[in-house]
Amino acid sequence: MSKEMYDAIVIGAGGMGSATAYHLAKSGAKTLLLEQFHRGHTFGSSHGDTRIIRLVYEKQFYTELMKSAYAEWRALESVSGKALMFVTGSVLITPDGHEYSTSIRASLEAAGIESEWWSPKQLASRFPQFRIDKNQSVLWQKDTGFLHASECVLTHLQLAEGHGAEVREQTAVTGIDWERDVPEVITEGGRLRAKKIVVTAGAWAKQLLSKLNLPLTVTRQQIVYYRPTDASLFQPDRFPIFIDVTWDEFFYGFPVFGREGVKVARHGKGQVVSPNTCNRTPDAEYIDHLRAFLKERIPDAAGEALYAQVCLYTETPDEDFIIDAHPDCPDVLIATGFSGHGFKFCSLVGRILSEMVREGQTRFDINPFRLDRFGEHL
């Protein structure tokens, strides 16, 4: 066993782990970040060109937290000198009177966030790429955009190292021995000690904390890039983020950025998998299904599939996060179950976990993310 003592060991160098390591190292904590693969790998949930950032949420506590997350991302841009967040605005397309859009509108109003109902004529005037029916509604929100996801992770890692954090890649964690005065992380190379351990292991969190029986389900998700007839119509200054639930499914998409093509995906409805044995080849049927949707809603984006990729969700039963201390060891902190909508919060979650490590608490309201909400499941 190594005799070296860290202030904090963070397990998992994806979006949450990289941000946590950055905030810890910046605060002066002696920080070790362990990654079982290499930085920027494509096996988890943090890779790729883009992730949506939005204030648009049914649950108001997310909207309130996102106000701080936006500020954290802008601060990261400032210290790094990199453009990481791009604001395009968003359109939410639903059937008239749909509960999802009306509840989001109410949540935004309660949080003091501006939004607008648009008629089909208004949508056609602003974004003629869309085709909608007369019985469909559009909710516009100007602050929505996207994050350059893979670059956000790498930037957090680079800045963490700049503040003295140690990042060890190709270092798999096989267990956590928390039943000691000082908890230890077990790797194939030996044991490592730290005053605090932070688990940001994504799809691998459940097996790493198997004794807890966390109510987590890992699902296989897919994203596809389609060739538009005219790429200039789908640049970030001419095409917004969109969310569409008119097919009783949750479709979403992005302007052209990074890779060639318009990125489209379906949120949820993924196959339950193991992160270790998941089929990483996208399904032809899924690709065709998304193209059929595009032909109806955004016909100029419904060209050939240029690229497709698999990623993972780690879901809780209520789709709310888990950010809490281990119930039997307050020196082990757990951040997992981000349920396919967590990346936009990485910058803020990193700060929250850093505060919990250094001060034993955070000034942000994370009560909705407590483990005890699952009761007898643990």
C-alpha positions, 0 to 999 in steps of 0.5 A: 500500500502506498503511504502517500495520503491525498486530500481527495481521490476522484474515481472516473475522469468523465464530465463530473470527475474532471470538473471535480478534480479541477475545483479541488485542485484549484482550492489547494487540495492534494487531488488524485484522479483515477481513470480506468481508460484513457482521457476522452474515451468513448465508452461512457457518457461524456464523449462527443461533440455536443451536449444541450445546455438549457434552463428548460426543465419541468422541475424548477430546482433544476432550472435554479441550479442551471442559473449557477451552472451557466455562470460556472461554464462562463467562468471556465471559458474565461480562465481557459480562453476557450469557447465551450458554450454556444447559445442558439436558443431552443424550440420545444415542439409539442401537441397543443396543450401538452402537459410537458410544454405547459409545465415547463412554461410554468417552471420557467415563469416561476424561476423568472426565465423568459420564454415565448409561445410561437405560432406555426407562422412565427416558427416558419418566419424565424426557422423555416427549416421546420414543418409543423401542423396547426395543432402543434405548439412551439415554446421558444427559450432564448438561453438554450444552447450546447456545450463542446462536450469533449473539449469541456472534459479535456479543459477541466483535466488540463486546468486540474493538472495545472493546479497540481492534480495528478491524473492516472489513466489506464488505472481501474479501481476494483474496490473501495475499502471504506471500513477504516479510519482512512478510506482506501481505493483498491486498484490492480497496482495496490491501495491508495489512501485519501481523506475523502473519496469521490465516486464519479464512475458513471455506468460503473458506479453500481458495480463499484458500490455493489454493497449499497445496491444503488437503484441504477440502470445502465441503458444503451443510447444512440446518436446519429448525424444526418447530411443536410441538403444545405449545411449553411441552413443548419449552422449555429447562427441559423438553427436552434436546439430543438426538442420534439415530443409530437411522436410520443417520443422525446427527440432532440437535435443540434445544429452542425458543429464539430462533425459534418451533419445535423446531430439527432437522438431520442432521449430514453427508451434504451436497452438495459445493458452492462457497460462492460459488454454493451454492443457499441454498433448503432442499430440500422432500425434506429437510424431509419426511425430518426430519419423518418422523423426528420423527413416529417419535421425537418426535411432538409436535414433528412439526408444520409446518415454520416455517423452514428455512435452509442453512449450510455445513460446511468438512470435512477427510478425518478431520473433525478441525480444522486449526489450524497455521502455514502450512508455508512461512511461520510468520507465517501461521496457519490455522484451518479445517476445523471439519467441522460441529462447531467452533462450540462451540470458538470461545471456546477457539480464539480464545485458542489463536490469540492465544497462537500470534500473541503467543508462537509456541506455545500451551499447549493440545494441538493436535497432532491439528490439525497440517497435516502429518498430511495428508502428500503432500496438501499 
